[in-house]
């Protein structure tokens, strides 16, 4: 194969312009996320975000359309960060070992991104409801659970069923424990570990693989 054709001046300008827009968009999302975390939802005004990011309000409107569009961008960015953290978990040759390793990574992602987490799961921005498209993309961000569970089914660890069914059960167990921990009702991750392992055990062919929780 030959070398790719040079971009030329017009192509290079377009590429640079797109890169600048992507960087600006990322900066606006980061500013909005920081404001939400430190000052609450009332601080998420277009003017405040523009001032903190060092740009005009026109830029914010151009990037996101309105405050609702910005909220949805925060929602999706949060799920994308979760996806990257889960994808960073090293693959284990044993699919059940890999599935159980995803649990602690999910908890760490929740606790490490409190601002984004509040938008994703706690309705931190009054009146914001993600679109169906955003909900679909959000669920796709944790599809790694579906794939890991499908591998466990193929390996004979989990009873044959729809991977999404098991994944949703595991997700619900994880979210419940994390929510209680974030609210100060749980001191550490021991209950989280117990409920997530219990959710997986519900579908195991051999129920004795995991030790009984303390």
TIRO-2110 file (N, C-alpha, C; in Angstrom, 1 decimal):
// TIRO-2110
0.8, -1.2, 0.0, N, 1, A
0.0, 0.0, 0.0, CA, 1, A
0.9, 1.2, 0.0, C, 1, A
0.4, 2.3, -0.7, N, 2, A
1.2, 3.5, -0.7, CA, 2, A
0.9, 4.4, 0.4, C, 2, A
1.7, 5.4, 0.5, N, 3, A
1.5, 6.4, 1.6, CA, 3, A
0.2, 7.1, 1.4, C, 3, A
-0.5, 7.5, 2.5, N, 4, A
-1.7, 8.3, 2.3, CA, 4, A
-1.5, 9.6, 1.7, C, 4, A
-2.4, 10.1, 0.9, N, 5, A
-2.3, 11.4, 0.2, CA, 5, A
-2.2, 12.5, 1.2, C, 5, A
-1.4, 13.5, 1.0, N, 6, A
-1.2, 14.6, 1.9, CA, 6, A
-2.6, 15.3, 2.0, C, 6, A
-2.8, 15.9, 3.2, N, 7, A
-4.0, 16.6, 3.5, CA, 7, A
-4.2, 17.8, 2.6, C, 7, A
-3.1, 18.5, 2.3, N, 8, A
-3.2, 19.8, 1.6, CA, 8, A
-3.6, 20.9, 2.6, C, 8, A
-3.5, 22.1, 2.2, N, 9, A
-3.8, 23.2, 3.1, CA, 9, A
-5.3, 23.2, 3.6, C, 9, A
-6.2, 22.9, 2.7, N, 10, A
-7.6, 23.0, 3.1, CA, 10, A
-7.9, 21.8, 4.0, C, 10, A
-7.4, 20.6, 3.7, N, 11, A
-7.6, 19.4, 4.6, CA, 11, A
-7.0, 19.6, 5.9, C, 11, A
-5.8, 20.1, 6.0, N, 12, A
-5.1, 20.4, 7.2, CA, 12, A
-5.8, 21.4, 8.1, C, 12, A
-6.4, 22.4, 7.5, N, 13, A
-7.1, 23.4, 8.2, CA, 13, A
-8.4, 22.8, 8.8, C, 13, A
-9.1, 22.0, 8.0, N, 14, A
-10.3, 21.3, 8.5, CA, 14, A
-10.0, 20.4, 9.6, C, 14, A
-8.9, 19.6, 9.5, N, 15, A
-8.6, 18.7, 10.6, CA, 15, A
-8.2, 19.5, 11.8, C, 15, A
-7.4, 20.5, 11.7, N, 16, A
-7.1, 21.4, 12.9, CA, 16, A
-8.3, 22.0, 13.5, C, 16, A
-9.2, 22.5, 12.6, N, 17, A
-10.4, 23.1, 13.2, CA, 17, A
-11.3, 22.1, 13.9, C, 17, A
-11.4, 20.9, 13.4, N, 18, A
-12.2, 19.9, 14.1, CA, 18, A
-11.5, 19.5, 15.4, C, 18, A
-10.2, 19.4, 15.4, N, 19, A
-9.5, 19.1, 16.7, CA, 19, A
-9.7, 20.2, 17.7, C, 19, A
-9.7, 21.4, 17.3, N, 20, A
-9.9, 22.6, 18.2, CA, 20, A
-11.3, 22.5, 18.8, C, 20, A
-12.3, 22.2, 17.9, N, 21, A
-13.7, 22.1, 18.4, CA, 21, A
-13.9, 21.0, 19.4, C, 21, A
-13.2, 19.9, 19.1, N, 22, A
-13.3, 18.7, 20.0, CA, 22, A
-12.7, 19.1, 21.4, C, 22, A
-11.6, 19.8, 21.4, N, 23, A
-10.9, 20.2, 22.6, CA, 23, A
-11.8, 21.2, 23.4, C, 23, A
-12.4, 22.1, 22.6, N, 24, A
-13.3, 23.1, 23.3, CA, 24, A
-14.5, 22.4, 23.9, C, 24, A
-15.1, 21.5, 23.2, N, 25, A
-16.2, 20.8, 23.7, CA, 25, A
-15.9, 20.0, 24.9, C, 25, A
-14.7, 19.4, 24.9, N, 26, A
-14.3, 18.6, 26.1, CA, 26, A
-14.1, 19.6, 27.3, C, 26, A
-13.5, 20.8, 27.0, N, 27, A
-13.3, 21.7, 28.1, CA, 27, A
-14.6, 22.2, 28.7, C, 27, A
-15.6, 22.5, 27.8, N, 28, A
-16.8, 23.0, 28.3, CA, 28, A
-17.5, 21.9, 29.2, C, 28, A
-17.4, 20.6, 28.8, N, 29, A
-18.0, 19.6, 29.6, CA, 29, A
-17.3, 19.5, 30.9, C, 29, A
-16.0, 19.6, 30.9, N, 30, A
-15.2, 19.5, 32.2, CA, 30, A
-15.6, 20.7, 33.1, C, 30, A
-15.7, 21.9, 32.5, N, 31, A
-16.1, 23.0, 33.3, CA, 31, A
-17.5, 22.8, 33.9, C, 31, A
-18.4, 22.4, 33.1, N, 32, A
-19.8, 22.1, 33.6, CA, 32, A
-19.8, 21.1, 34.7, C, 32, A
-19.0, 20.0, 34.5, N, 33, A
-19.0, 19.0, 35.5, CA, 33, A
-18.4, 19.5, 36.8, C, 33, A
-17.3, 20.3, 36.7, N, 34, A
-16.7, 20.8, 38.0, CA, 34, A
-17.7, 21.8, 38.7, C, 34, A
-18.4, 22.6, 37.9, N, 35, A
-19.4, 23.5, 38.5, CA, 35, A
-20.5, 22.7, 39.2, C, 35, A
-20.9, 21.7, 38.6, N, 36, A
-22.0, 20.9, 39.2, CA, 36, A
-21.6, 20.3, 40.5, C, 36, A
-20.3, 19.8, 40.5, N, 37, A
-19.8, 19.1, 41.7, CA, 37, A
-19.6, 20.1, 42.8, C, 37, A
-19.1, 21.2, 42.5, N, 38, A
-18.7, 22.2, 43.6, CA, 38, A
-19.7, 23.2, 44.0, C, 38, A
-20.6, 23.5, 43.0, N, 39, A
-21.6, 24.6, 43.3, CA, 39, A
-23.0, 24.2, 43.1, C, 39, A
-23.3, 23.0, 42.6, N, 40, A
-24.6, 22.5, 42.4, CA, 40, A
-25.2, 22.9, 41.1, C, 40, A
-26.4, 22.3, 40.8, N, 41, A
-27.1, 22.5, 39.5, CA, 41, A
-27.4, 24.0, 39.2, C, 41, A
-27.6, 24.8, 40.2, N, 42, A
-28.0, 26.2, 39.9, CA, 42, A
-26.8, 27.0, 39.2, C, 42, A
-25.6, 26.4, 39.4, N, 43, A
-24.4, 27.1, 38.8, CA, 43, A
-24.3, 26.8, 37.3, C, 43, A
-25.1, 25.9, 36.8, N, 44, A
-25.0, 25.5, 35.4, CA, 44, A
-25.8, 26.4, 34.4, C, 44, A
-25.4, 27.7, 34.4, N, 45, A
-26.0, 28.6, 33.5, CA, 45, A
-25.0, 28.8, 32.3, C, 45, A
-25.5, 29.0, 31.2, N, 46, A
-24.7, 29.2, 30.0, CA, 46, A
-23.7, 30.3, 30.2, C, 46, A
-24.0, 31.4, 30.8, N, 47, A
-23.1, 32.5, 31.0, CA, 47, A
-22.0, 32.1, 31.9, C, 47, A
-22.3, 31.4, 33.0, N, 48, A
-21.3, 31.0, 34.0, CA, 48, A
-20.3, 30.0, 33.3, C, 48, A
-20.8, 29.0, 32.6, N, 49, A
-20.0, 28.0, 32.0, CA, 49, A
-19.1, 28.7, 30.9, C, 49, A
-19.6, 29.6, 30.2, N, 50, A
-18.8, 30.3, 29.2, CA, 50, A
-17.7, 31.1, 29.8, C, 50, A
-18.0, 31.8, 30.9, N, 51, A
-17.0, 32.6, 31.6, CA, 51, A
-15.9, 31.7, 32.2, C, 51, A
-16.3, 30.6, 32.8, N, 52, A
-15.3, 29.7, 33.4, CA, 52, A
-14.4, 29.1, 32.3, C, 52, A
-15.0, 28.8, 31.1, N, 53, A
-14.2, 28.2, 30.0, CA, 53, A
-13.5, 29.2, 29.2, C, 53, A
-13.8, 30.5, 29.4, N, 54, A
-13.1, 31.5, 28.6, CA, 54, A
-13.5, 31.6, 27.2, C, 54, A
-14.8, 31.5, 27.0, N, 55, A
-15.4, 31.6, 25.6, CA, 55, A
-16.7, 32.4, 25.7, C, 55, A
-17.3, 32.6, 24.6, N, 56, A
-18.6, 33.4, 24.5, CA, 56, A
-19.8, 32.4, 24.8, C, 56, A
-20.9, 33.0, 25.2, N, 57, A
-22.1, 32.2, 25.3, CA, 57, A
-22.5, 31.6, 24.0, C, 57, A
-22.2, 32.3, 22.9, N, 58, A
-22.6, 31.8, 21.6, CA, 58, A
-21.9, 30.4, 21.3, C, 58, A
-20.7, 30.3, 21.8, N, 59, A
-20.0, 29.0, 21.6, CA, 59, A
-20.7, 27.9, 22.3, C, 59, A
-21.1, 28.2, 23.5, N, 60, A
-21.8, 27.1, 24.3, CA, 60, A
-23.1, 26.7, 23.5, C, 60, A
-23.9, 27.7, 23.1, N, 61, A
-25.1, 27.4, 22.4, CA, 61, A
-24.8, 26.6, 21.1, C, 61, A
-23.7, 27.0, 20.4, N, 62, A
-23.4, 26.3, 19.1, CA, 62, A
-23.0, 24.9, 19.4, C, 62, A
-22.3, 24.6, 20.5, N, 63, A
-21.8, 23.3, 20.8, CA, 63, A
-23.0, 22.4, 21.3, C, 63, A
-23.9, 22.9, 22.1, N, 64, A
-24.9, 22.1, 22.8, CA, 64, A
-26.3, 22.4, 22.5, C, 64, A
-26.6, 23.6, 21.8, N, 65, A
-27.9, 23.9, 21.5, CA, 65, A
-28.6, 24.7, 22.7, C, 65, A
-28.6, 24.1, 23.9, N, 66, A
-29.2, 24.8, 25.0, CA, 66, A
-28.7, 24.0, 26.3, C, 66, A
-29.3, 24.4, 27.4, N, 67, A
-28.9, 23.8, 28.7, CA, 67, A
-29.2, 22.3, 28.7, C, 67, A
-30.3, 21.9, 28.1, N, 68, A
-30.7, 20.5, 28.0, CA, 68, A
-29.7, 19.7, 27.3, C, 68, A
-29.2, 20.3, 26.2, N, 69, A
-28.2, 19.6, 25.4, CA, 69, A
-26.9, 19.5, 26.2, C, 69, A
-26.5, 20.5, 27.0, N, 70, A
-25.3, 20.4, 27.8, CA, 70, A
-25.5, 19.3, 28.9, C, 70, A
-26.7, 19.2, 29.5, N, 71, A
-26.9, 18.2, 30.5, CA, 71, A
-26.8, 16.8, 29.9, C, 71, A
-27.3, 16.7, 28.7, N, 72, A
-27.2, 15.4, 28.0, CA, 72, A
-25.8, 15.0, 27.7, C, 72, A
-25.0, 16.0, 27.3, N, 73, A
-23.5, 15.8, 27.1, CA, 73, A
-22.8, 15.3, 28.3, C, 73, A
-23.2, 15.9, 29.5, N, 74, A
-22.6, 15.5, 30.8, CA, 74, A
-23.0, 14.0, 31.1, C, 74, A
-24.3, 13.7, 30.8, N, 75, A
-24.8, 12.4, 31.0, CA, 75, A
-24.0, 11.3, 30.2, C, 75, A
-23.8, 11.6, 28.9, N, 76, A
-23.1, 10.7, 28.0, CA, 76, A
-21.6, 10.7, 28.3, C, 76, A
-21.0, 11.8, 28.7, N, 77, A
-19.6, 11.8, 29.1, CA, 77, A
-19.4, 10.9, 30.3, C, 77, A
-20.3, 10.9, 31.2, N, 78, A
-20.2, 10.1, 32.4, CA, 78, A
-20.2, 8.6, 32.0, C, 78, A
-21.1, 8.2, 31.2, N, 79, A
-21.1, 6.8, 30.8, CA, 79, A
-19.9, 6.4, 29.9, C, 79, A
-19.4, 7.3, 29.1, N, 80, A
-18.2, 7.1, 28.4, CA, 80, A
-17.0, 6.8, 29.3, C, 80, A
-16.9, 7.6, 30.4, N, 81, A
-15.8, 7.4, 31.3, CA, 81, A
-16.0, 6.1, 32.0, C, 81, A
-17.2, 5.7, 32.3, N, 82, A
-17.4, 4.3, 32.9, CA, 82, A
-16.9, 3.3, 31.9, C, 82, A
-17.3, 3.4, 30.6, N, 83, A
-16.9, 2.5, 29.6, CA, 83, A
-15.4, 2.3, 29.6, C, 83, A
-14.7, 3.4, 29.6, N, 84, A
-13.2, 3.4, 29.5, CA, 84, A
-12.6, 2.7, 30.7, C, 84, A
-13.2, 2.9, 31.9, N, 85, A
-12.6, 2.3, 33.1, CA, 85, A
-12.9, 0.7, 33.1, C, 85, A
-14.0, 0.3, 32.6, N, 86, A
-14.3, -1.1, 32.5, CA, 86, A
-13.5, -1.7, 31.4, C, 86, A
-13.3, -1.0, 30.3, N, 87, A
-12.5, -1.6, 29.2, CA, 87, A
-11.0, -1.7, 29.7, C, 87, A
-10.6, -1.0, 30.7, N, 88, A
-9.2, -1.0, 31.1, CA, 88, A
-8.9, -2.2, 32.0, C, 88, A
-10.0, -2.9, 32.5, N, 89, A
-9.7, -4.1, 33.3, CA, 89, A
-9.1, -5.2, 32.4, C, 89, A
-7.9, -5.7, 32.8, N, 90, A
-7.2, -6.7, 32.0, CA, 90, A
-8.1, -7.9, 31.8, C, 90, A
-8.1, -8.4, 30.6, N, 91, A
-8.8, -9.6, 30.2, CA, 91, A
-8.1, -10.8, 30.9, C, 91, A
-9.0, -11.7, 31.5, N, 92, A
-8.5, -12.9, 32.2, CA, 92, A
-8.8, -14.1, 31.3, C, 92, A
-8.0, -15.1, 31.2, N, 93, A
-8.3, -16.3, 30.4, CA, 93, A
-9.5, -17.0, 30.9, C, 93, A
-9.8, -16.9, 32.2, N, 94, A
-11.0, -17.5, 32.8, CA, 94, A
-12.1, -16.4, 32.7, C, 94, A
-13.2, -16.7, 32.0, N, 95, A
-14.3, -15.6, 31.9, CA, 95, A
-15.0, -15.3, 33.2, C, 95, A
-15.1, -16.2, 34.1, N, 96, A
-15.7, -15.9, 35.4, CA, 96, A
-14.8, -15.0, 36.2, C, 96, A
-13.5, -15.3, 36.2, N, 97, A
-12.6, -14.4, 36.9, CA, 97, A
-12.6, -13.0, 36.3, C, 97, A
-12.8, -12.9, 35.0, N, 98, A
-12.8, -11.6, 34.4, CA, 98, A
-14.1, -10.8, 34.8, C, 98, A
-15.2, -11.6, 34.8, N, 99, A
-16.5, -11.0, 35.1, CA, 99, A
-16.5, -10.4, 36.6, C, 99, A
-15.9, -11.2, 37.5, N, 100, A
-15.9, -10.7, 38.9, CA, 100, A
-14.9, -9.6, 39.0, C, 100, A
-13.9, -9.5, 38.2, N, 101, A
-13.0, -8.3, 38.3, CA, 101, A
-13.6, -7.0, 37.8, C, 101, A
-14.7, -7.1, 37.0, N, 102, A
-15.3, -5.9, 36.5, CA, 102, A
-16.1, -5.3, 37.6, C, 102, A
-16.5, -6.0, 38.6, N, 103, A
-17.3, -5.5, 39.7, CA, 103, A
-16.6, -4.4, 40.5, C, 103, A
-15.4, -4.6, 41.0, N, 104, A
-14.6, -3.5, 41.7, CA, 104, A
-14.4, -2.3, 40.8, C, 104, A
-14.1, -2.6, 39.5, N, 105, A
-13.8, -1.5, 38.6, CA, 105, A
-15.0, -0.6, 38.5, C, 105, A
-16.2, -1.2, 38.4, N, 106, A
-17.5, -0.4, 38.3, CA, 106, A
-17.7, 0.5, 39.6, C, 106, A
-17.4, -0.1, 40.7, N, 107, A
-17.6, 0.6, 42.0, CA, 107, A
-16.6, 1.8, 42.0, C, 107, A
-15.3, 1.6, 41.6, N, 108, A
-14.3, 2.6, 41.6, CA, 108, A
-14.7, 3.7, 40.7, C, 108, A
-15.3, 3.4, 39.5, N, 109, A
-15.7, 4.4, 38.5, CA, 109, A
-16.8, 5.2, 39.1, C, 109, A
-17.8, 4.6, 39.8, N, 110, A
-18.8, 5.4, 40.5, CA, 110, A
-18.3, 6.4, 41.5, C, 110, A
-17.4, 5.9, 42.3, N, 111, A
-16.9, 6.8, 43.4, CA, 111, A
-15.9, 7.8, 42.9, C, 111, A
-15.3, 7.5, 41.8, N, 112, A
-14.2, 8.5, 41.3, CA, 112, A
-14.8, 9.6, 40.5, C, 112, A
-16.1, 9.5, 40.1, N, 113, A
-16.7, 10.5, 39.2, CA, 113, A
-18.0, 11.0, 39.8, C, 113, A
-18.0, 11.6, 41.0, N, 114, A
-19.2, 12.0, 41.7, CA, 114, A
-20.1, 12.9, 41.0, C, 114, A
-19.5, 13.9, 40.3, N, 115, A
-20.3, 14.9, 39.5, CA, 115, A
-21.0, 14.2, 38.4, C, 115, A
-20.3, 13.5, 37.6, N, 116, A
-21.0, 12.8, 36.5, CA, 116, A
-22.0, 11.7, 37.0, C, 116, A
-21.6, 11.0, 38.0, N, 117, A
-22.5, 10.0, 38.6, CA, 117, A
-23.8, 10.7, 39.0, C, 117, A
-23.8, 11.8, 39.6, N, 118, A
-25.0, 12.5, 40.0, CA, 118, A
-26.0, 12.8, 38.9, C, 118, A
-25.4, 13.1, 37.7, N, 119, A
-26.2, 13.4, 36.5, CA, 119, A
-26.8, 12.1, 36.0, C, 119, A
-25.9, 11.0, 36.0, N, 120, A
-26.3, 9.7, 35.4, CA, 120, A
-27.4, 9.0, 36.2, C, 120, A
-27.3, 9.1, 37.5, N, 121, A
-28.2, 8.2, 38.3, CA, 121, A
-29.0, 9.0, 39.4, C, 121, A
-28.7, 10.2, 39.7, N, 122, A
-29.4, 10.9, 40.8, CA, 122, A
-30.2, 12.1, 40.4, C, 122, A
-30.4, 12.3, 39.1, N, 123, A
-31.2, 13.5, 38.7, CA, 123, A
-30.7, 14.8, 39.3, C, 123, A
-29.4, 15.0, 39.2, N, 124, A
-28.8, 16.2, 39.8, CA, 124, A
-29.2, 17.5, 39.1, C, 124, A
-29.6, 17.4, 37.9, N, 125, A
-30.0, 18.6, 37.1, CA, 125, A
-31.6, 18.6, 37.0, C, 125, A
-32.3, 19.4, 37.8, N, 126, A
-33.7, 19.4, 37.8, CA, 126, A
-34.3, 19.5, 36.4, C, 126, A
-35.3, 18.7, 36.1, N, 127, A
-36.0, 18.8, 34.8, CA, 127, A
-35.3, 18.0, 33.7, C, 127, A
-34.1, 17.6, 33.9, N, 128, A
-33.4, 16.9, 32.8, CA, 128, A
-33.8, 15.5, 32.7, C, 128, A
-34.2, 15.1, 31.5, N, 129, A
-34.5, 13.7, 31.2, CA, 129, A
-33.8, 13.3, 29.9, C, 129, A
-32.9, 12.4, 30.0, N, 130, A
-32.1, 12.0, 28.8, CA, 130, A
-33.0, 11.5, 27.7, C, 130, A
-32.7, 11.8, 26.4, N, 131, A
-33.5, 11.3, 25.3, CA, 131, A
-33.3, 9.8, 25.2, C, 131, A
-34.2, 9.2, 24.4, N, 132, A
-34.1, 7.7, 24.1, CA, 132, A
-32.8, 7.4, 23.5, C, 132, A
-32.3, 8.2, 22.6, N, 133, A
-31.0, 8.0, 22.0, CA, 133, A
-29.9, 8.0, 23.1, C, 133, A
-29.9, 8.9, 24.0, N, 134, A
-28.9, 9.0, 25.1, CA, 134, A
-29.0, 7.8, 26.0, C, 134, A
-30.2, 7.3, 26.3, N, 135, A
-30.4, 6.1, 27.1, CA, 135, A
-29.8, 4.9, 26.4, C, 135, A
-30.0, 4.8, 25.1, N, 136, A
-29.5, 3.7, 24.4, CA, 136, A
-28.0, 3.7, 24.4, C, 136, A
-27.4, 4.9, 24.2, N, 137, A
-25.9, 5.0, 24.2, CA, 137, A
-25.4, 4.7, 25.6, C, 137, A
-26.1, 5.1, 26.6, N, 138, A
-25.7, 4.9, 28.0, CA, 138, A
-25.6, 3.4, 28.3, C, 138, A
-26.7, 2.7, 27.9, N, 139, A
-26.7, 1.3, 28.1, CA, 139, A
-25.6, 0.6, 27.3, C, 139, A
-25.3, 1.0, 26.1, N, 140, A
-24.3, 0.4, 25.3, CA, 140, A
-22.9, 0.6, 26.0, C, 140, A
-22.8, 1.6, 26.8, N, 141, A
-21.5, 1.9, 27.5, CA, 141, A
-21.1, 0.8, 28.4, C, 141, A
-22.1, 0.0, 28.9, N, 142, A
-21.8, -1.1, 29.8, CA, 142, A
-22.1, -2.4, 29.2, C, 142, A
-22.1, -2.4, 27.9, N, 143, A
-22.2, -3.7, 27.2, CA, 143, A
-21.1, -4.7, 27.4, C, 143, A
-20.0, -4.2, 28.0, N, 144, A
-18.9, -5.1, 28.3, CA, 144, A
-19.4, -6.2, 29.3, C, 144, A
-20.4, -5.8, 30.1, N, 145, A
-20.9, -6.8, 31.1, CA, 145, A
-21.7, -7.9, 30.3, C, 145, A
-22.4, -7.5, 29.3, N, 146, A
-23.1, -8.5, 28.5, CA, 146, A
-22.2, -9.4, 27.8, C, 146, A
-21.1, -8.9, 27.3, N, 147, A
-20.1, -9.8, 26.6, CA, 147, A
-19.4, -10.7, 27.5, C, 147, A
-19.1, -10.2, 28.7, N, 148, A
-18.4, -11.0, 29.7, CA, 148, A
-19.3, -12.1, 30.2, C, 148, A
-20.6, -11.8, 30.4, N, 149, A
-21.6, -12.8, 30.8, CA, 149, A
-21.8, -13.9, 29.7, C, 149, A
-21.8, -13.4, 28.4, N, 150, A
-22.0, -14.3, 27.3, CA, 150, A
-20.8, -15.3, 27.3, C, 150, A
-19.6, -14.8, 27.6, N, 151, A
-18.5, -15.7, 27.6, CA, 151, A
-18.6, -16.8, 28.7, C, 151, A
-19.2, -16.3, 29.9, N, 152, A
-19.4, -17.2, 31.0, CA, 152, A
-20.4, -18.3, 30.6, C, 152, A
-21.4, -17.9, 29.9, N, 153, A
-22.4, -18.9, 29.4, CA, 153, A
-21.8, -19.9, 28.5, C, 153, A
-21.0, -19.4, 27.6, N, 154, A
-20.3, -20.3, 26.6, CA, 154, A
-19.4, -21.3, 27.3, C, 154, A
-18.8, -20.8, 28.4, N, 155, A
-17.8, -21.7, 29.2, CA, 155, A
-18.5, -22.6, 30.1, C, 155, A
-19.8, -22.5, 30.2, N, 156, A
-20.6, -23.4, 31.1, CA, 156, A
-20.7, -22.9, 32.6, C, 156, A
-20.3, -21.7, 32.9, N, 157, A
-20.4, -21.2, 34.2, CA, 157, A
-21.8, -20.8, 34.6, C, 157, A
-22.4, -20.1, 33.6, N, 158, A
-23.7, -19.5, 33.8, CA, 158, A
-24.8, -20.3, 33.0, C, 158, A
-26.0, -20.4, 33.6, N, 159, A
-27.0, -21.2, 32.9, CA, 159, A
-27.4, -20.4, 31.6, C, 159, A
-27.7, -21.2, 30.6, N, 160, A
-28.1, -20.5, 29.3, CA, 160, A
-29.3, -19.6, 29.4, C, 160, A
-29.1, -18.4, 29.1, N, 161, A
-30.1, -17.4, 29.2, CA, 161, A
-29.7, -16.2, 28.4, C, 161, A
-30.5, -15.1, 28.4, N, 162, A
-30.0, -13.9, 27.7, CA, 162, A
-29.0, -13.2, 28.6, C, 162, A
-27.8, -12.9, 28.0, N, 163, A
-26.8, -12.2, 28.8, CA, 163, A
-27.3, -10.9, 29.4, C, 163, A
-28.2, -10.1, 28.6, N, 164, A
-28.7, -8.9, 29.1, CA, 164, A
-29.5, -9.0, 30.4, C, 164, A
-30.2, -10.1, 30.5, N, 165, A
-31.0, -10.4, 31.7, CA, 165, A
-30.1, -10.5, 33.0, C, 165, A
-29.0, -11.2, 32.9, N, 166, A
-28.0, -11.3, 34.0, CA, 166, A
-27.3, -10.0, 34.2, C, 166, A
-26.9, -9.3, 33.1, N, 167, A
-26.2, -8.0, 33.3, CA, 167, A
-27.1, -7.0, 34.0, C, 167, A
-28.4, -6.9, 33.7, N, 168, A
-29.3, -6.0, 34.3, CA, 168, A
-29.4, -6.3, 35.8, C, 168, A
-29.5, -7.6, 36.1, N, 169, A
-29.6, -8.0, 37.5, CA, 169, A
-28.3, -7.5, 38.3, C, 169, A
-27.2, -7.8, 37.7, N, 170, A
-25.9, -7.4, 38.3, CA, 170, A
-25.7, -5.9, 38.4, C, 170, A
-26.2, -5.2, 37.4, N, 171, A
-26.1, -3.7, 37.4, CA, 171, A
-27.0, -3.2, 38.5, C, 171, A
-28.2, -3.7, 38.6, N, 172, A
-29.1, -3.2, 39.7, CA, 172, A
-28.5, -3.4, 41.1, C, 172, A
-27.9, -4.6, 41.3, N, 173, A
-27.3, -4.9, 42.6, CA, 173, A
-26.1, -4.0, 42.9, C, 173, A
-25.3, -3.7, 41.8, N, 174, A
-24.2, -2.8, 42.0, CA, 174, A
-24.6, -1.4, 42.3, C, 174, A
-25.6, -0.9, 41.6, N, 175, A
-26.1, 0.4, 41.7, CA, 175, A
-26.7, 0.6, 43.1, C, 175, A
-27.5, -0.4, 43.6, N, 176, A
-28.1, -0.2, 44.9, CA, 176, A
-27.0, -0.1, 46.0, C, 176, A
-26.0, -0.9, 45.9, N, 177, A
-24.9, -0.9, 47.0, CA, 177, A
-24.1, 0.4, 46.9, C, 177, A
-23.8, 0.9, 45.6, N, 178, A
-23.1, 2.1, 45.5, CA, 178, A
-23.9, 3.3, 46.0, C, 178, A
-25.1, 3.3, 45.7, N, 179, A
-26.0, 4.5, 46.1, CA, 179, A
-26.0, 4.5, 47.7, C, 179, A
-26.1, 3.4, 48.3, N, 180, A
-26.1, 3.4, 49.8, CA, 180, A
-24.7, 3.9, 50.3, C, 180, A
-23.7, 3.4, 49.6, N, 181, A
-22.3, 3.8, 50.1, CA, 181, A
-22.1, 5.3, 49.9, C, 181, A
-22.6, 5.9, 48.8, N, 182, A
-22.4, 7.3, 48.5, CA, 182, A
-23.2, 8.1, 49.5, C, 182, A
-24.3, 7.6, 49.9, N, 183, A
-25.2, 8.3, 50.9, CA, 183, A
-24.7, 8.2, 52.3, C, 183, A
-23.6, 7.4, 52.5, N, 184, A
-23.0, 7.3, 53.9, CA, 184, A
-23.6, 6.1, 54.7, C, 184, A
-24.4, 5.3, 54.1, N, 185, A
-25.0, 4.2, 54.9, CA, 185, A
-24.1, 3.0, 54.9, C, 185, A
-23.2, 2.9, 54.1, N, 186, A
-22.2, 1.8, 54.1, CA, 186, A
-20.8, 2.4, 54.2, C, 186, A
-20.0, 1.8, 55.0, N, 187, A
-18.6, 2.3, 55.2, CA, 187, A
-17.6, 1.9, 54.2, C, 187, A
-17.8, 0.8, 53.6, N, 188, A
-16.7, 0.3, 52.6, CA, 188, A
-17.4, -0.5, 51.5, C, 188, A
-16.6, -1.3, 50.8, N, 189, A
-17.1, -2.0, 49.7, CA, 189, A
-17.5, -3.5, 49.9, C, 189, A
-17.5, -3.8, 51.2, N, 190, A
-17.8, -5.2, 51.5, CA, 190, A
-19.2, -5.7, 51.1, C, 190, A
-20.2, -4.8, 51.4, N, 191, A
-21.6, -5.2, 51.1, CA, 191, A
-21.7, -5.2, 49.5, C, 191, A
-21.0, -4.2, 48.9, N, 192, A
-21.0, -4.2, 47.4, CA, 192, A
-20.5, -5.5, 46.9, C, 192, A
-19.4, -6.0, 47.4, N, 193, A
-18.9, -7.3, 46.9, CA, 193, A
-19.8, -8.4, 47.1, C, 193, A
-20.5, -8.4, 48.3, N, 194, A
-21.4, -9.5, 48.6, CA, 194, A
-22.6, -9.5, 47.7, C, 194, A
-23.2, -8.3, 47.5, N, 195, A
-24.4, -8.3, 46.6, CA, 195, A
-24.2, -8.6, 45.2, C, 195, A
-23.0, -8.1, 44.7, N, 196, A
-22.7, -8.4, 43.3, CA, 196, A
-22.4, -9.9, 43.1, C, 196, A
-21.6, -10.5, 44.0, N, 197, A
-21.4, -11.9, 43.9, CA, 197, A
-22.6, -12.7, 44.0, C, 197, A
-23.5, -12.3, 44.9, N, 198, A
-24.8, -13.0, 45.0, CA, 198, A
-25.6, -12.9, 43.7, C, 198, A
-25.6, -11.7, 43.1, N, 199, A
-26.3, -11.6, 41.8, CA, 199, A
-25.8, -12.5, 40.7, C, 199, A
-24.4, -12.7, 40.7, N, 200, A
-23.8, -13.6, 39.7, CA, 200, A
-24.2, -15.0, 40.1, C, 200, A
-24.1, -15.3, 41.4, N, 201, A
-24.4, -16.7, 41.9, CA, 201, A
-25.8, -17.2, 41.5, C, 201, A
-26.7, -16.2, 41.5, N, 202, A
-28.1, -16.6, 41.2, CA, 202, A
-28.2, -17.4, 39.8, C, 202, A
-27.2, -17.1, 38.9, N, 203, A
-27.3, -17.7, 37.6, CA, 203, A
-26.2, -18.8, 37.4, C, 203, A
-25.4, -19.1, 38.4, N, 204, A
-24.3, -20.0, 38.2, CA, 204, A
-24.9, -21.5, 38.1, C, 204, A
-24.2, -22.2, 37.2, N, 205, A
-24.6, -23.7, 37.2, CA, 205, A
-24.1, -24.3, 38.4, C, 205, A
-22.9, -24.0, 38.9, N, 206, A
-22.4, -24.6, 40.2, CA, 206, A
-22.4, -23.5, 41.2, C, 206, A
-23.4, -23.6, 42.1, N, 207, A
-23.6, -22.5, 43.1, CA, 207, A
-22.5, -22.5, 44.2, C, 207, A
-21.6, -23.5, 44.2, N, 208, A
-20.6, -23.5, 45.2, CA, 208, A
-19.2, -22.9, 44.8, C, 208, A
-19.2, -22.2, 43.6, N, 209, A
-18.0, -21.6, 43.1, CA, 209, A
-17.5, -20.5, 44.0, C, 209, A
-18.5, -19.7, 44.5, N, 210, A
-18.1, -18.6, 45.4, CA, 210, A
-18.4, -19.0, 46.8, C, 210, A
-17.5, -18.6, 47.7, N, 211, A
-17.8, -18.8, 49.1, CA, 211, A
-19.0, -18.0, 49.6, C, 211, A
-19.6, -18.6, 50.7, N, 212, A
-20.7, -17.9, 51.2, CA, 212, A
-20.3, -16.5, 51.8, C, 212, A
-21.0, -15.4, 51.6, N, 213, A
-20.6, -14.1, 52.1, CA, 213, A
-20.6, -14.2, 53.7, C, 213, A
-19.7, -13.3, 54.3, N, 214, A
-19.6, -13.3, 55.7, CA, 214, A
-20.7, -12.4, 56.3, C, 214, A
END
